[in-house]
Amino acid sequence: MPEWLYEAGIGEARAALVENGAILKARIELPGLRAGAVIEGRLRAENRVETAEGDLLLDRAPPGVTQGAKLIVEIAREAIPEPGRAKLPKAIVTDKPPAPGPDLLARIAATGIPVRQPRPHEADALEAAGWSEILEEATTGEIAFPGGALRMAVTPAMTLFDVDGTGPLSPLSLAAARATALAMERHEVTGSVGVDFPTLANKAERLALGEMIDAHLPRPFERTAVNGFGFLQIVRRRTRASLPELLLADPAGAEARAELRRLERLSPPYPASHMVSARIARRIAAHPDWSAELARRMGGSVALVAAKE
């Protein structure tokens, strides 16, 4: 029976939908404005709203509303991290009362699937299901499937999946189509997605690839047919960043939060010091609240010693 595993980690919340010992969906939530949040702002320009939490992009301003006017807006899409800059959150004008958007725990609870919250002193259920392997998939983009592999690449325009493998092209492509759909769900890949299959001359074989995507990717989404060059495009509604986008935008932060997870799971007696890489030490030092929360959970502080690099 499937269940959600949820952890309120230090610096992040994390969850995984697990069935038969395997992770079907992996989710990480960082602090910030969440989709569904309703907040007050002030119209700065035709398509920009200034709020206490930062600037937002506005879908459209109501007719007659002038610059400087107060607005109540709802977050329709969270900020999307990108190298060098981030896409601002998108918002729509609403008449709802101000309220925070549902957090990760509320969203997984709303699925109706049982939620379990393992404690740090218990057996590591997330790791037993393959949590580290999922994070490695997200950061390296290397996703193996029987008979081949996918290479996932995140770009500002879209997420791309390239199919690689040996053997007859038709069964390889069918297996890749299934693996792509499952990977998209596993890593919450939304927005515009491109899949580059081997070139198949037979139209029926190309149609079968689209049908395989349809069978394993939950709706709603739109897609093209596989063209003569083997390319298929999928578009899914986008409300937040994918797991690869979150991890690749801030590798040092991701490593630091993973290290904090390992530290809080240590069994007593705790070491007086713990060696970490210099960049992890710098990132944790930049968040005193992380160290304070770690000390609270462990019942005492642990000195982090930066390794020489």
C-alpha positions in Angstrom: 0.0 0.0 0.0 1.4 3.4 -0.9 2.3 5.9 1.8 3.9 9.3 2.1 7.0 9.7 4.2 7.4 13.2 5.5 10.2 15.0 7.3 10.2 18.5 8.7 13.9 18.9 8.1 16.3 21.8 9.0 16.1 24.4 6.2 13.7 22.2 4.2 10.7 19.9 4.3 10.9 16.7 2.4 8.5 14.0 1.3 8.4 10.8 -0.7 5.5 8.8 -2.0 6.7 5.2 -1.5 5.1 2.0 -2.8 6.6 -1.5 -2.7 9.8 0.0 -1.3 10.4 2.4 -4.2 9.9 6.2 -4.4 7.3 7.2 -6.9 7.4 11.0 -6.1 10.1 13.0 -4.3 9.4 16.5 -3.0 11.5 19.1 -1.3 10.1 22.4 -0.1 12.2 25.4 0.8 11.0 28.5 2.8 9.3 31.2 0.6 6.1 32.2 -1.0 4.0 29.1 -1.8 1.5 28.7 -4.5 -2.0 29.5 -3.2 -0.8 32.1 -0.8 -2.9 35.3 -0.8 -1.1 38.5 0.1 -1.4 42.3 -0.1 0.7 44.3 -2.5 1.0 47.5 -4.4 0.9 47.9 -8.2 4.3 49.1 -9.3 3.9 48.8 -13.0 1.5 47.2 -15.4 2.6 43.7 -14.7 4.5 44.0 -11.4 3.4 44.0 -7.8 5.5 45.0 -4.8 4.9 43.1 -1.6 6.6 42.7 1.8 7.9 39.3 0.5 9.4 40.8 -2.8 8.2 41.6 -6.3 5.7 39.5 -8.2 4.7 39.3 -11.8 1.0 40.0 -12.3 -1.0 38.2 -14.9 -3.0 41.3 -15.6 -4.1 44.4 -13.6 -7.8 45.0 -13.3 -9.1 47.8 -15.6 -8.9 51.2 -14.0 -6.3 50.3 -11.3 -3.5 52.8 -11.4 0.1 52.5 -10.4 0.5 52.6 -6.6 -2.9 51.1 -5.8 -3.2 48.3 -3.3 -4.1 44.9 -4.5 -4.8 41.5 -3.0 -3.1 38.8 -5.1 -2.9 35.0 -5.1 0.4 33.2 -6.0 -0.3 31.1 -9.1 3.3 30.0 -9.7 6.2 30.1 -7.2 9.6 31.5 -8.0 11.6 29.4 -10.4 15.4 29.4 -9.6 17.7 29.7 -12.6 21.5 30.2 -12.8 22.3 33.9 -12.3 18.7 34.9 -11.7 15.3 33.6 -10.7 11.9 33.9 -12.4 9.7 35.9 -10.1 6.6 34.4 -8.7 3.4 34.9 -10.8 0.2 36.1 -9.2 -3.4 36.9 -10.1 -5.7 39.4 -8.6 -8.2 37.9 -6.1 -10.9 38.9 -3.6 -9.9 36.1 -1.2 -8.7 37.0 2.3 -5.0 37.0 2.9 -3.7 33.5 3.9 -0.6 31.4 3.5 -0.6 28.8 0.7 -0.7 25.1 1.6 2.7 23.8 2.7 4.1 20.4 1.6 2.6 18.5 4.5 -0.9 19.9 3.7 -0.5 19.1 0.0 0.4 15.5 0.5 -2.2 15.0 3.2 -4.8 16.3 0.7 -4.0 13.4 -1.6 -5.8 11.1 0.8 -2.8 8.7 0.9 -1.6 7.9 4.5 1.2 10.1 5.7 3.9 8.8 8.1 6.5 11.0 9.8 9.5 9.0 10.7 11.6 10.4 13.6 15.4 10.9 13.4 16.0 8.2 16.1 14.0 5.6 14.0 15.3 3.5 11.1 15.9 5.7 8.0 12.8 4.9 6.0 13.5 7.5 3.3 17.0 6.3 2.7 15.8 2.6 2.6 13.4 3.6 -0.2 16.3 5.2 -2.2 16.2 8.9 -1.2 19.9 9.5 -2.0 19.6 7.8 -5.3 16.7 10.1 -6.3 18.7 13.2 -5.3 21.6 11.9 -7.4 19.2 11.4 -10.4 18.1 14.9 -10.0 21.5 16.5 -9.8 23.3 14.3 -12.4 20.4 13.9 -14.8 21.3 10.3 -15.3 18.2 8.0 -15.1 18.7 4.3 -15.9 15.9 2.1 -17.2 15.9 -1.5 -18.5 17.9 -1.5 -21.8 19.0 2.1 -21.7 19.2 5.5 -20.0 17.7 8.9 -20.0 19.8 12.1 -19.8 17.7 14.9 -18.2 18.9 18.4 -18.7 17.3 21.5 -17.2 17.3 24.7 -19.3 15.6 28.1 -18.9 13.2 27.2 -21.7 12.3 23.6 -21.0 13.5 20.3 -19.4 14.9 17.9 -21.9 15.1 14.1 -21.9 17.5 12.4 -24.3 17.2 8.7 -24.9 20.3 6.5 -25.0 20.7 2.8 -25.4 21.4 -0.2 -27.6 19.3 -2.8 -29.2 16.2 -2.5 -31.4 15.0 1.1 -31.5 11.2 0.4 -31.1 11.3 -1.5 -27.7 14.1 0.9 -26.5 11.9 3.9 -27.3 8.8 2.4 -25.7 10.8 1.7 -22.5 12.2 5.2 -22.6 8.7 6.7 -23.0 7.5 4.9 -19.9 10.7 5.9 -18.0 10.3 9.5 -19.0 6.7 9.7 -17.7 7.7 8.1 -14.4 10.7 10.4 -14.0 8.6 13.5 -14.6 6.2 12.5 -11.8 9.1 11.4 -9.6 10.9 14.8 -9.9 7.8 17.0 -10.4 8.9 18.1 -13.8 6.3 20.5 -15.2 6.1 23.3 -17.7 7.5 22.7 -21.2 9.3 19.3 -21.6 11.0 17.9 -24.6 11.8 14.2 -25.3 14.3 13.2 -28.0 13.7 9.6 -29.0 15.6 7.6 -31.6 14.3 8.3 -35.1 11.5 5.8 -36.0 10.4 5.6 -39.6 7.2 3.7 -38.8 4.3 6.0 -37.9 2.6 3.3 -35.8 5.7 2.9 -33.7 5.8 6.7 -33.1 2.1 6.7 -32.2 2.8 4.0 -29.7 5.3 6.2 -27.9 2.7 8.9 -27.3 0.2 6.3 -26.1 2.9 5.0 -23.6 3.3 8.6 -22.3 -0.5 8.9 -21.9 -0.7 5.6 -20.0 1.9 6.6 -17.4 1.7 10.4 -17.0 -1.2 11.7 -14.9 -3.4 14.3 -16.6 -3.8 17.1 -17.2 -1.1 17.7 -19.8 -0.8 18.5 -23.5 1.6 16.9 -25.9 2.5 16.7 -29.5 2.9 13.6 -31.6 6.4 12.2 -32.1 7.6 13.8 -35.2 9.7 12.2 -37.9 12.9 13.2 -36.1 11.9 11.5 -32.9 11.0 14.7 -30.9 7.9 15.0 -28.7 6.9 17.9 -26.5 4.8 17.9 -23.4 3.3 20.8 -21.5 2.1 20.5 -17.9 0.7 23.2 -15.7 3.6 24.8 -13.7 3.1 25.9 -10.1 6.6 25.4 -8.6 10.2 24.4 -9.4 11.0 20.8 -10.1 13.4 18.8 -7.8 16.3 19.1 -10.3 15.8 22.9 -10.6 15.8 23.3 -6.8 19.0 21.2 -6.3 20.9 22.5 -9.3 20.2 26.2 -8.5 22.0 25.9 -5.1 24.2 22.8 -4.9 25.9 24.1 -1.7 22.6 24.7 0.0 21.4 21.3 -1.0 24.6 19.6 0.3 24.4 21.6 3.6 20.8 20.6 4.3 21.6 16.9 3.5 24.5 17.1 5.9 22.3 18.5 8.6 19.9 15.6 8.0 22.8 13.2 8.6 23.9 15.0 11.7 20.5 15.0 13.4 20.2 11.3 12.8 23.4 10.5 14.7 23.1 8.3 17.8 24.4 9.5 21.1 26.9 10.1 22.4 27.3 12.9 19.9 30.8 14.0 18.7 32.1 17.4 20.0 33.0 18.3 16.4 32.1 17.1 12.9 34.2 17.7 9.8 32.4 19.0 6.7 33.6 20.6 3.4 34.5 24.3 3.5 31.5 25.3 1.4 29.1 23.3 3.6 30.6 25.0 6.6 30.2 28.4 5.0 26.6 27.8 4.0 25.6 26.5 7.5 27.4 29.5 9.1 25.3 31.8 7.0 22.1 30.4 8.6 22.5 30.6 12.4 18.9 29.4 12.7 20.0 26.1 11.1 22.7 25.5 13.8 20.4 26.6 16.5 17.7 24.1 15.4 20.3 21.3 15.1 21.5 22.0 18.6 17.9 21.9 19.9 17.2 18.6 18.2 20.5 17.0 19.3 20.3 18.4 22.9 23.6 20.2 22.5 25.7 21.9 19.9 28.3 20.2 17.6 31.2 22.2 16.2 31.5 22.0 12.4 35.1 21.9 11.3 35.8 22.9 7.7 38.1 20.5 5.9 41.1 22.1 4.1 40.4 22.2 0.3 
